[in-house]
């Protein structure tokens, strides 16, 4: 039988792992207002981001993108 998980069930902070297997790595990232993640890389990876709420500035390379949630 398939296992069902809702976003509300993913409560570990800041990263809640969605699947037990590492590939693809899928997490729910929850940040407080003004909380920042240190600059890091995900070499040879594709990143899919779905911003649920709030505003986020994301700099995947040398260009910063301002994103708004709720779409």
C-alpha positions as CSV (number, residue, x, y, z in Angstrom):
1,X,0.0,0.0,0.0
2,X,1.3,3.5,-0.8
3,X,2.3,5.7,2.1
4,X,0.7,9.1,2.3
5,X,2.5,12.1,3.7
6,X,1.2,15.7,3.8
7,X,3.3,18.8,4.1
8,X,1.9,19.4,7.6
9,X,3.4,16.0,8.6
10,X,6.9,17.1,7.6
11,X,7.9,18.9,10.8
12,X,11.7,18.5,11.2
13,X,13.5,21.8,10.9
14,X,15.1,23.2,8.9
15,X,15.0,20.1,6.6
16,X,12.2,17.5,6.6
17,X,13.2,14.6,4.4
18,X,10.2,13.6,2.2
19,X,11.5,10.2,1.1
20,X,13.8,7.7,2.8
21,X,16.0,7.3,-0.3
22,X,18.6,10.0,-1.1
23,X,17.9,10.3,-4.8
24,X,16.0,12.4,-5.7
25,X,16.6,14.3,-2.5
26,X,13.3,16.0,-1.6
27,X,13.0,18.1,1.5
28,X,10.6,20.6,3.0
29,X,12.7,23.5,4.2
30,X,11.1,25.8,6.7
31,X,12.7,29.1,7.6
32,X,11.8,31.9,10.0
33,X,11.6,35.5,8.7
34,X,15.1,36.8,8.0
35,X,16.7,33.4,8.5
36,X,19.4,32.7,5.9
37,X,21.1,29.6,4.6
38,X,24.9,29.9,4.1
39,X,26.1,29.9,0.5
40,X,26.6,26.4,-0.7
41,X,26.4,24.3,-3.9
42,X,24.5,21.4,-5.3
43,X,26.9,20.4,-8.0
44,X,25.5,18.3,-10.9
45,X,22.0,18.7,-9.5
46,X,18.7,20.2,-10.7
47,X,16.8,22.1,-8.1
48,X,13.0,22.4,-8.1
49,X,11.6,25.0,-5.6
50,X,8.0,25.5,-4.7
51,X,7.7,28.5,-2.3
52,X,4.5,28.1,-0.4
53,X,4.4,31.4,1.5
54,X,6.5,34.4,2.1
55,X,9.3,35.9,0.1
56,X,12.7,34.4,-0.8
57,X,15.8,35.7,-2.5
58,X,17.6,32.8,-4.3
59,X,21.0,33.1,-5.9
60,X,21.7,29.9,-7.8
61,X,24.7,31.4,-9.7
62,X,25.6,35.0,-9.9
63,X,22.1,36.3,-10.4
64,X,19.6,36.8,-7.5
65,X,15.9,36.0,-8.0
66,X,13.3,37.5,-5.7
67,X,10.5,34.9,-5.3
68,X,7.0,35.3,-3.8
69,X,5.1,32.3,-2.4
70,X,1.5,31.4,-2.7
71,X,1.3,30.7,-6.4
